[in-house]
Amino acid sequence: MRFCRSTGATVARCSLWAATLSLVCFATLVLAHPTSAGCFAQQYKVVAVPIQPRAINDLGQVAGTTANHRAALWSAQAGLHELALPAGFSSSEAVAINNDGHVAVIAYDRTFSKHQAFIFENGVLKLLMGQQTRAFHIDESDRVAGDSLLPGAQRTEPVLWIHHAMRSLGSCCGGSTKSVNQNGEAIGDAYDDQGRYYAFLWTAARGMQRIGPADRFSSAVAINARGHVVIQVFPGVLFYSDGSLTPLDMSPKFPTQPRAINDCDVIVGAFGPFSDADRAFVWSKSIGFQDLNERIPADSDWKLESAVAINNRGEIVGKGDWKRQDDSGFLLIPE
């Protein structure tokens, strides 16, 4: 109110100014802490995309792979752009993208016996150090989650690349880092000395912690900015938050494979009796488990088979059958 008195503003103008300030503050809080209402829709528009998608960022840029096995970036505004290959490799797949448009990619030789992870950043290809490297996720600070064959090791180990330098996460017996969030919390799967795999959460302060149940095999699928983790256990799905595990109600009839989670705790994936009969789903605490095929126009000519990623605008990418064409890429836009 000091501003109003010093400028001699009227009471009406002062009230308007205060209301505007309150609205700005409220909008800032909403953006900082997204809610499921802003990240989920009851109905979607379906857009065909010319790649098999693997990831989508909050700007609507989609990373994936073309029909001729080349990593590519697509958006409605810029169209399709194939990414360059490192020397000595013949095919590639884009696996992740951050909000700067930096893409994590895996390249393969002609026999698929050798693979190399790299980042494609502003038109520049940057190899990630290590042997037989694979990438699975890239965060907003360009930290990359993946695995690599370490010197003297017989199997690949879970690693993070930080500023392109590789850091082993300390597994005794192999595994993979599947994702890392903006707080530097990494998740993945590791093997114990009995050959049993389990979901883990890693931080620089605490190292690797087992977060899956002790009596079952488990796999950490995805983590969001809030540190919430989706864990696949067979035949169920668990939600990890603040040290606690909660079972999630998914498909009552068929196995469910979660693939991704956004910052609103909305989960997407696939469910079905076997892969050729899979259907894409979305889940949130407020609406429960939903078949995405029931959330698109009935005359769309689509059967959505698998949802693989969701951004914080609620846009979903995946693959399905479209006009009798198998494995067609789709983008779902909330309406």
N, C-alpha and C positions, 0 to 999 in steps of 0.2 A: 504493500500500500504506500510505501515511501515514494515509489515512482509516481503514483497518482498525485500525491500532494505536491511534489516538487515541480511537476509540469502543469499543475492546475487543471488536470483532467476532470471532467464531470464524473458524477457517481456512476452514470450509465456506462461511460467509456471505461471506467475503472473496473466495473463488473465484467464487461466484455473481455478486457485484458486478462483478468483473473481466470475467467472461464476458459479462455484460449490456452493459458498456461497449464491449467489442470488437464485439459484434453491432450496437450502435447506430452505431459508426464505420464498420463494413462496409456497413451499409444506406445511410449517408450517401454513401459513395463510389459505390455502385451507382446511387443516384438522380442523383448529379452527373455520372456518365459512363454513360449507358444503353448496354446491349449489345443485339445483335440478338435474343438469346434473350428479352428482355423486350419487344420491339417487333414480333414476328412470330409467327404461329401457323400450325399445319398445317391447322387446320379453323376455319370461321367459321359463326356464326349470321347469317342474313340478316334484316334488318328493313326494311320499306318505310317511306320517309319522304315527307311530302306536298309536297316541293319538289324542284327539281333542284339538288342540292348543288354548292357550289364549294369549301367549306373546312370543316374541323372542328378545334376546339381540344382541348386535353388534358383538358377537363372533359366532352367529349362534346357540346358545343353545335355545331350545324350551321348554316352560313350558305348561302343560296341564293336561288332565285327561284321564285315560285309560277306556276301555269298562266296566271294573268292578268297576268303580267309585273310583279310587285311583289317587291322585295327582302324577305326574311323570315328570321327566326331560328327554329330548331326544336330542341327537346331532348325526350328521353323523359319528363323530369320536368315541364317547363313547357308542352309542346305547341308549337303554331304561333303566331308573333307577326309580323304584317306591320309593316314599318318605314315611318315617315312619309316623304313626298316634299317636296322644296323647292318653293316657289311657281313656277309656270310650267312644270312638268315633269309628264309623264303616266305614265311607267313607270320601272322601276329594276331593277337586279340587284345582289345582295350578292356580293362577290368574295372577301372574306377576313375572318377573325375572329381576335382574339388571346385570351389566357387570362383577360383581364379582361372578356371579352364585348363588346369594342368592335368594331364592324363597319365595314369599308370598303365603300362603295357607289358605283355610278355611276347617275346619273339621266339620262333622255332626254326630249326634247320629243316632240310627236306625230309629227313627220316624221323623227325620229332623226337630224336634222342638227346638233343641239346636244346636248352632253353635259357633265355636271358631276359631279365627284367630291366625296364628303363622308364624314364619319365619323358613325356613329350611336352615341352614348356615353351610357349611363345615361338613356335616354329623350330625349336632347338631340341635335338635328341640327346638325353643325358643318361648314360649307362649307370646302373647301380652295381657297386662292387660286389664280388663274390663269384662262386661257381654254381652252375645249375640253379640260378636264381628264379624265383617266381614272386610276383607282386599280387596282392589281393585288395588293397585299399590305400588311398592317399588322403591325408587330412589337410586342414586349412594352412598348416605350417609346412607342408610338403614332406611330412613324415610318412614313410611308406611301410606298410605291414606286409610280411611275406615270409619266405623261407629260403635257405641257401645251404649248400654243402660246404661245411667248414673244413679247414685243413685237418686231415687225419680221421675225419668222421666217415662212417659208413652210410649214413642217411642224412637227409636234410633236417635242419634245425630251425625253430622259430626265431626270426630276427626282426629288427626294425632298422630302417635306414633313416638317419637323422642328418640333414645337410649332406646327403649322398654317402655318408660314412655308415658302415654296417655295425650294428650292435646285437650280439647274441643275447637272448633272454634267459639262458641258463637251464634249458631242458636237459635232463640226463640222457634221454633216449630217442630224441627226434620229435618232430611235430611241425606246426605251421602257425604263424601269426595271421589271423584273418582280418582284423580291423584295428584301427586306432582312432580315438576321438581327439577333439581339440585340446583336451586337458592332458594329453599324453598317456591316457589309460588304454592299454592294448589287451585284446582278447584273442583266443585261439584254441588249438587242440594240441596236447602234448601226450607223449607215451611214458608210462612208468616202466620200471625194470622188469615187469611181468608182461609187457607188451599190450597193456590195456590203455586205451586213450581216454582222456578226460578234458573237460573245459577248464581253461585257466583265465585269470585276470592278472595283468602285470602292470606295475607302476615302478617308476625309478626309485621311490622311497622304500617300497616293500618287496620288490621283486615279484616272482611268480607265485600266485596263490591258486590252489584248486578251488573252483566254485561249483563244479558239478557234484551231484550226489555220490557218496562214497561207494554205494552198492551197485552202480550202473555205469555203463559207458555213456559219455556225454560229449557234446560238441558245441562250442560257443559260436553262434552264427553271426551276431551283429551287436554293436554297441552304439548308443547315441551320446549326445553331448552331456546328458544328465548322468552318465555312468550306468544306465540301465542296460542289461544284457539279455538277449534272447538265447536260450540254450535248448538244443535238440537232445532229447533223451528218447530212447525207443521203448514204447511207441508214443511218447508224449512230448510236450513243450513246456519249458519252465521259464519264469521271468525272475531275473536276479536284480535286486535293488537293496542297497544299504546292508549287505551281508545276509539278506534273506532270500529264500527260494520260494516262489509261488507257482503252483500248477495253473496253466491256462486252459480254458475250455475252448477247444478247437473243434474240428469235425467229429461228430459223434460216431460216424460209421467208418471213416477211412483214415489212413495215415496222413499226417500233415507235415509238410516241410516248410518251415519259415525261412525267409531269405533276407529280409531287411526290416529295419525299424527307423522311424524318424524321431525328431525331438519332441513330438507330441505323444510318443509311445504308441503310434499306429504301426501295426505289423502287417507285412504282406508276404505271400508265398504261394504254394501250390498244395493241393490235396487230391487224393484219389486212390483207387485200388492198385494201380500201376501207372507208369509214366505216360503211356499212350492215352490214358483216360483221365489224366490230371485236369484240374480246373483251378483257376487263379482265385485267391481269397484275399480279403482284408479283414483285420481284427482291430478293435479298440475296446477299452474297458467300458465305454459308454454304450456301444451298439453290439458288442460281442462279435461272433464269427459270421462273416457274410461272403457268399459266393459272388465274385465280381461280375459274373455273367448276368446276374439279376439286377445289376446297377447300370447297365448300358442299354441303348435302344434295342428293342426286340428285332428290328429289321436291319441291324448293322452288318449281318453276314459274318460275324465274328464268333469264334469259340475261344475264349481266353483261357490258356492252359497253365501259364505260370507267370506270376508277378515277381520280378527280381529286385526292384528298387523303388523307393518312394522318397520324395524330397519334402521340405518343410512347407511347400505350398500345396501339398496333397497330391501332386502329380505322380503317376505310377507308370513304370515301364515294364515290359515283359514280352513274352512270345505266345503265339496261338495260331489257330487256323483261320484264314480269311479267304473267302471265296474259293474254298477247296485248296488253298495253298498252305502247305504245312510250314511251321516254324517262321511265321511272319511276325515281324516286330510291331509292337503297339505302344502308343502313348495314351494314357487316360488323363483327361483334363477335367477337373471338378467343375460342375455346373451349379 
